[in-house]
Each structure stands twice: as C-alpha cells, then as structure tokens.
Amino acid sequence: MTTHRPAGVHAAWLPPEAFRAIGSRRTLVHGAGLLVGTVHQEVEQACARYGGAVVRLEPRTAGEPYDGDGTFDLVLALSAPEPPLPGAAQVPACLRGEGRHPAQPTGDEGYTLARQGGVTVVLADAPAGLLYGLFHVVRLGESAFGGDRAPELHRPAVRSRMLDHWDNVDVHPVMGQVERGYSGGSIFWRDGAPRGDLARVRAYARLLAASGVNAVALNNVNVHATETRLLTDRLGDVAALADVFRPYGIRVHLSVGFASPVVLDGLPTADPLDREVRAWWAEAAGRVYRAVPDFGGFVVKADSEGQPGPFTYGRSHADGANMLAEALAPFGGVVHWRAFVYDHQQDWRDRSTDRARAAFDHFAPLDGEFHSNVVLQVKHGPMDFQVREPVSPVIAAMPATRLAVEFQVTQEYTGQQQHVCYLGPMWSEVLGFRPWGADAPTVAAVAAGGAAYGGGAEGGGLVAVSNVGDDPYWTGHPLAQANLYAFGRLAWEPRADPVAVLDEWIDLTFVPVVSGDPEPLRSTLHAMMDGSWRSYERCTAPLGIGFMVRPGHHYGPDVDGYEYTPWGTYHFADRDGLGVDRTRASGTGFAGQYPAPWSEVYESPERCPDELLLFFHHVPYGHVLRSGSTVVQHIYDTHFAGAEEAAESRRLWQKLGAGGLVEPALHARVAERLDEQVRSAEEWQDQVNAYFFRKSGVPDAHGRRIP
Ligand code: GCW
C-alpha cells in the first residue's frame, strides 16, 4: 500500500483525514485498469483508517451475472455496467445503464454524480473520470452522503491542463536547481542525478490529480547540456517518473533544445528543413515512445533569451514547430511551442522598439501554418508575468492555431513565496476576459477551442509554471499551495469563483485536521488571501507599468533597476510624468494589435482602465484617473495602503495564534514569511514614494512621511 506522503512532508490539501467521510462507508469500485486501481487503492486506504469497506469488481460480459448483493453507500463505476451491478436497485434509475441519457457522454475525463435512495453514485465513461469523480466526493465530505442530489455532469472545460517545471538536472550556477523556484530543490533531480524519492513524486501526482492537472513537463524550458540527454542516455529517468505519474492520469512531457541534433550527435546543423535533422528527430521521438508509450510531447523555447531556434537557419517558427510535430505525430504527441520570443538585447535609447509587440509580430502572420499537433503556448500577458498586464493580443489573433495560455504559479514577480499573493483572482480575470468584447468568446474559450471558440481550432489548453520544490510544505510559503490548487481547479472550470476555490483548498487542507471550530481559521485565511493579489499590486509597480524590481533575481523594489538595460522593460519616468505610449496615434502602435473594442478602449487615455493606464499611455503626474485621483497621489495612496495591508495580515495571523488551529511549525513558517512581507512592503512603499516625490516634487495630499 502506498503512503499518503513521505516522512517529514506536509500533506498539503489531502491529509488522510480528508477521506474521513468515505473511509467510514461501504463503497463499490467497478471497472478495470490502472486508474480504477488507483481509485480502489485510495478508498481502501481510507477504509483501513476509518473502518469502512470497499469491494472491487472487474467488469463482466453480459449474461455473466455478478455474485452477491451488497449494499453500498458509494458506487464508483464505469458507465453502463452490464450486467447490472449487485445492489443495483440502489443505483438511481436515471443513472442505471439503460436509463442514462445517451446525449450526455462523460468523455475521457468527465463523470456524472448523483445521489438517490441513500446511495451516492459516480459514473464515468473512462477510468480518469472515476478518479476525478472520487476527488469530487472527497471535496464534498459528509455532504456527499446526505439528502438527494440530481445527476450533475462534470467535464473539464479544457482538455490539456499542464504544469511546466523549470527544474534543472544539474545545479545551474546562477539559477540553482529550479529556475525561479522558491521552494527549495527539485522534487525530481538533485545535483545532476535523479533524487530517487518516488514516494514524493507520487504524493505530488496525487495532489495534482485532485486539483485536475493531467500533464507535466519535467524540465526547464532553458535546456542545458545535461537536460538535453533526457532524450538519450537519461531517458530512464523520464520513464521512471512517467511510471509514477501515470496512475494519476498525468502524462509527462519534456522540454527539448532546438539544437539537440548538434549538441548530442554533432550534426553540422539543426536546420528544420534539413533531411538528416528531420530524421534525427523522428528517431529521437521513436526512442522516447519506446520508453514511455503514453509520452505527451515536447515543450520548446526557441529563439528566446539565448535559446537556439529556427531563426539561426533563416527558417520560420512554423518550420521549426512543424518539424517536431511531424516527428511526434505517429505516436500522438504534441509540441508546445512557446511564443515568448522578443529581442532581449534592445537599445534602451530606441523608443520605437516595443517588447510588448514582439509575440504578435512574430506569430500572428503564421496563423494557419502550424500542424494540428502544434500548440502555441502564449504567456497570458504581452510582457512577462507581471502583477498586472493586459491580456496578450496574440490570444485573439490566431483563430486557425491551437493556443494554450500560460500562467506562472511560481511567484517570480508576485512576492516569490515570501509574500502572500493568492493568484486565483488574477487568472480568473484573464480567463473571463473577452478579447472581442461582450458576448464574444472568452480567453478560456480560446484555450478550450472548438465549439467553445465558435468553431475555431481545437484548443491547446492551459499551462502554468509550477511552484513546487522539495520544501516540507511543498511551496516554501505554506499558503502558496493555494495557487497550485487553484490553477488546477480553474483549468478544469475557468468560471469557478476563485474565492470559492480558495475555500475548497482551506476545507481540504486545514479543516480535516483542525480540532474544534474551524471558522476563525477560515475567516482569517480569507481575510489574508482573498484580496492579496490586488494588495500586492498596490505595493509594487503602479497602474500596469510593471517591473521596478531588482534585476536578476526580481525580488524587492528598484524603480530604475531595468530602466537603462537591454531588456525592453521601461517606465520612462521623468520630471513631468511616466508610462509607455503604446497608442497608434503617437506611440508604438501596440494598442492596434487588439481587435475592437479593446483597440479603441486602450488607445484612449480617458477610456483605458486605470489599472492599465501606464501600460498604454505616458501621462503627466497630475493626470486625473477614472477613480478621481491623480496619478502621483494614486501612487502614494496605494503604497501606503499596501504596506498597511501587509501589517494587517500579520496582525491577523498573530491573533490566530499557534495553538490548536494550525500546527505550531506551520504557524511559525507563515509568521516568519509575514515578517519579511511587512518589511518588504515598507521598502516598496518608501522607495517608490520617494522616487516619485523626488521626480515630481508633488507632496502627498495627506502629508504622510515620504523619506
Ligand atoms: O520570466 C522570465 C524568467 C526566466 C524564464 C523566462 C521564460 C525560464 O525570468 O527565468 O526562463 O521568463 O518564460 O522563458
């Protein structure tokens, strides 16, 4: 029997106690195969702890009746069981094989959930659906076993729900074991070798499956020499990890370097139109699939921040992606080709080059040229995972291309897991954004594709960079676990309310292990977390301008840190005002990359939403926002407020105390991070306010102290 977690590791959102309601009941698990085995094992473990019972039935052929006639509280069965299950009289008629509505297939991963006559039933067409249905019952807890429940069909909104690990096999001299990782080392590798701690990986797979994730890329998109060998002599590492993810319905993918044929086998070129190069990739793909038959595919960062790519050979990104797609196609694999391509060596003096334009300029003209197993993976904003950006215009520009939208669960620019910053509300806003205006499809619909996207290309799904490491709490800051959970849940159901998702996480993580009334803990966590993304926005770069962070590691304030660098991330503050003019009328023209109505809304300083004003416009400090405040007064007010909110969070957590409601060690870990958050928020407040006071000479209207 597997353990729920390796020794010394916090259970995150599935402590054994979360299975209490199921563990004390009688369950029938019906179906064959690996994932049904996982379902059975999960229930069996719960029953061993809480005294319930579980029966496992392999499907039989018609005419061969089941023995026995058990009575069950919970039935988890593959659809249309024939002959009828024992105790089938208890299965609601509407869900019995013969009575089920034929127009409602559950698909590969969906399930129907109902309760009638004292039995809770999960029916699925395929094993993965049973697994997701089981976790739904876990979320419901006791309430899964009370009253009646009309049949509900649950299916994921997007097919591919993927986490990318930026894990290195070797320790990188600057980036460490995990690039932009804030949770210790990799859970896969340590110092160039597999960690071999597969129990930890299994526990991770289980957490991901319970949140809805079904794909993982194992290594950093910046591919160094050792990671290139994951395609050859290190393929065994990949197969071992795939074996652990598989029972939880998760496929593994690999990031590959575009120059692999040169690096690994000394080919003279990696030109995607070269016959030998194409044969090399076909052979590499075959090798991978022999080791991992359900391998997901390749992730590629090409011609980006120094990574090799097709531009070296005068070829397009469609040429590059399609070559890999052809190699993977015979096996059903997919290429995730990243659209994060821009000039990272631009001249800061040149005001006409605009990094925000780059992805659209490179990729929009290629719409329709990518093979159907290429997914173009687009960061949600045009720059780089800032606390506030407009939605990337690429998302609305490529109706004939499979698009995936990429988020960053790891908090590179949102507090690095030192700060509480619950990102669910940001992702929810992005997913619900309608690039073509009211009544037109949302970003989530583009990621879902097909019918949801008005008959557009099949969707590429949702992807996010993982925030997990070998830290005992998984994510450094224990409350950062909520971001990982929320990504999976919002990828499954983008319309879910992010605050309700947070509540689910609290229910699954803390409530099962609380002795006594959980309400004070619940309300404290909501008070600290619900609005923490907006609070972090108030603390840092104002009104959508972004950056102002310390170069390199990206933590803490440095208003001019990137101002005179080649990275294309400028605020252009002078004595009169700040912001980037991205209008068509007088600026870089970026606003024109959007369809109407947003092209018009963003073009106009009067209509542009306040929170994005400085992303699109260069305005004087005295410019009056839609809120009624001036830009400079807004900067002061938000920075004072953000620092005060951090202090308030700390007060709430201290008030909660270490006794009883949360383990003392966890309380201490959060308390220590809150001290740092308060310190850092004051630093942001003072540096940003002092900077703009000195530039503008405008005093704070309320006479507060600006150093
Ligand atoms: O945000 C930037 C990060 C890089 C990262 C890059 C990317 C993996 O600072 O560390 O590289 O984005 O998304 O490729």
Boltz pocket constraint, residues with backbone or C-beta under 6 A from the ligand:
constraints:
  - pocket:
      binder: B
      contacts: [[A, 166], [A, 179], [A, 180], [A, 221], [A, 222], [A, 301], [A, 340], [A, 384], [A, 385], [A, 412]]
      max_distance: 6.0
